[in-house]
Amino acid sequence: MSKYTDTAKKHMEGCIKNLQSNFTRVRTGRANPHILDDIKVDYYGQPTPITQLAGVKLPEASMMVIEPWDKSALKSIEKAIEASDLGITPSNDGVSIRLPFPKPTEERRKELARECKDIAEEARVSIRNVRRDVNGKIERDEELSEDQVTREKKEVQKLTDAYIKKVDELLKTKTAEIMEI
């Protein structure tokens, strides 16, 4: 592998990681602790992630239980969840917060599948942008002969095809998860 394919691979791998991260934030009716990653709680004047203030448990597939280590943070955590765009109403029993994940309707599942398709397309565009950038560097490299330039571009194209195939596979898996009743 050359320095160009190494660079392309590293950046394309980043695109895949970003895609996976974005997919974890799509609510499927299953409890997933990663949906709390972006929610910050005002804890003694500091925006603090929920996972640093509480234990998160999944007693069943459609229920999440948040148990704060400091019970005084319970109200703050509840407020932060209500203010977020999760669309879930937390239930506070004085000790923990329960988040029920209702099964999405058929229409909502189709909407989520379309959302995932858009996220996947963004990842494909990012991968193609990496290809374009690396090909530009290859073309500007004056030390490479025409044959070497052609060879390098072919290798970058193979990588691009492989990573776009990964995106398609991840999308297929996520769509199947969403459409599952």
LINLINMO-V958681 format. One record per pair of residues at least 24 apart in sequence whose ideal C-beta (glycine too) atoms are under 10 Angstrom apart, sorted by the first residue. I is the first residue (numbers start at 1). J is the second residue. Records with the same first field share a line. If there is no record, write none. Layout:
BEGIN
I: J, J
END
This chain:
BEGIN
1: 155, 159
2: 138, 144, 148, 151, 152, 155, 156
3: 134, 137, 141, 152
4: 134, 135, 137, 138, 141, 144, 149, 152, 153, 155, 156, 159
5: 134, 138, 152, 155, 156, 158, 159
6: 134, 159
7: 130, 133, 134, 137, 156
8: 127, 130, 131, 133, 134, 135, 137, 138, 152, 155, 156, 157, 158, 159, 160, 163
9: 130, 134, 155, 156, 159, 162, 163
10: 130
11: 126, 127, 129, 130, 131, 133, 134, 159, 163
12: 123, 126, 127, 128, 130, 131, 134, 156, 159, 160, 162, 163, 164, 166, 167
13: 130, 159, 163, 166
14: 126, 127, 130
15: 122, 123, 124, 125, 126, 127, 128, 129, 130, 163, 164, 166, 167
16: 123, 126, 127, 163, 166, 167, 170
17: 123
18: 119, 122, 123, 126
19: 116, 119, 120, 122, 123, 124, 126, 127, 163, 166, 167, 170, 171, 174
20: 123, 166, 170, 174
21: 119
22: 115, 116, 118, 119, 120, 122, 123, 174
23: 115, 116, 119, 120, 123, 170, 171, 173, 174, 177, 178
24: 174
25: 86, 119
26: 112, 113, 115, 116, 119, 174, 177, 178
27: 86, 87, 88, 101, 102, 104, 108, 112, 115, 178
28: 101, 103, 104, 109, 112, 116, 174, 177, 178, 179, 180
29: 61, 62, 101, 102, 103, 104, 105, 108, 109, 112, 177, 178, 180, 181
30: 58, 60, 61, 62, 63, 64, 101, 103, 177, 178, 180
31: 56, 57, 58, 59, 60, 61, 62, 63, 64, 65, 88, 99, 100, 101
32: 58, 61, 64, 101
33: 57, 58, 64, 66
35: 64, 81, 84, 86, 88, 99, 101
36: 64, 66, 77, 80, 81, 84, 86, 99
38: 84, 85, 86
39: 77, 80, 81, 83, 84, 85, 86
40: 80, 83, 84
41: 68, 73, 75, 76, 77, 78, 79, 80, 81, 83
42: 73, 76, 77, 79, 80
43: 68, 70, 72, 73, 76, 77, 80
44: 70, 72, 73, 76
47: 80
48: 73, 76, 77, 80
49: 80
50: 76, 77, 80, 81, 84, 97
53: 77, 80
54: 96, 97
55: 96
56: 97, 99
57: 96
58: 99, 101
59: 98
60: 100, 101
61: 101, 103
62: 99, 100, 101, 102, 103
63: 91, 98, 99, 100, 101
64: 88, 90, 97, 98, 99, 100, 101
65: 91, 93, 95, 96, 97, 98, 99
66: 90, 92, 96, 97, 98, 99
67: 95, 96, 97
68: 95, 96, 97
71: 95, 96
103: 180, 181
104: 178, 179, 181
106: 179, 181
108: 178
109: 175, 177, 178, 179, 180, 181
110: 175, 178, 179
111: 178
112: 174, 175, 177, 178, 179
113: 171, 174, 175, 176, 177, 178, 179
114: 175, 178
115: 174, 178
116: 170, 171, 172, 173, 174, 175, 177, 178
117: 171, 174, 175
119: 167, 170, 171, 174
120: 164, 167, 168, 170, 171, 172, 174, 175
121: 167, 171
122: 167
123: 163, 164, 166, 167, 168, 170, 171
124: 160, 163, 164, 167, 168, 171
126: 163, 167
127: 159, 160, 161, 162, 163, 164, 166, 167
128: 160, 163, 164
130: 156, 159, 160, 163
131: 156, 157, 159, 160, 161, 163, 164
132: 156, 160
134: 159, 160
135: 160
END
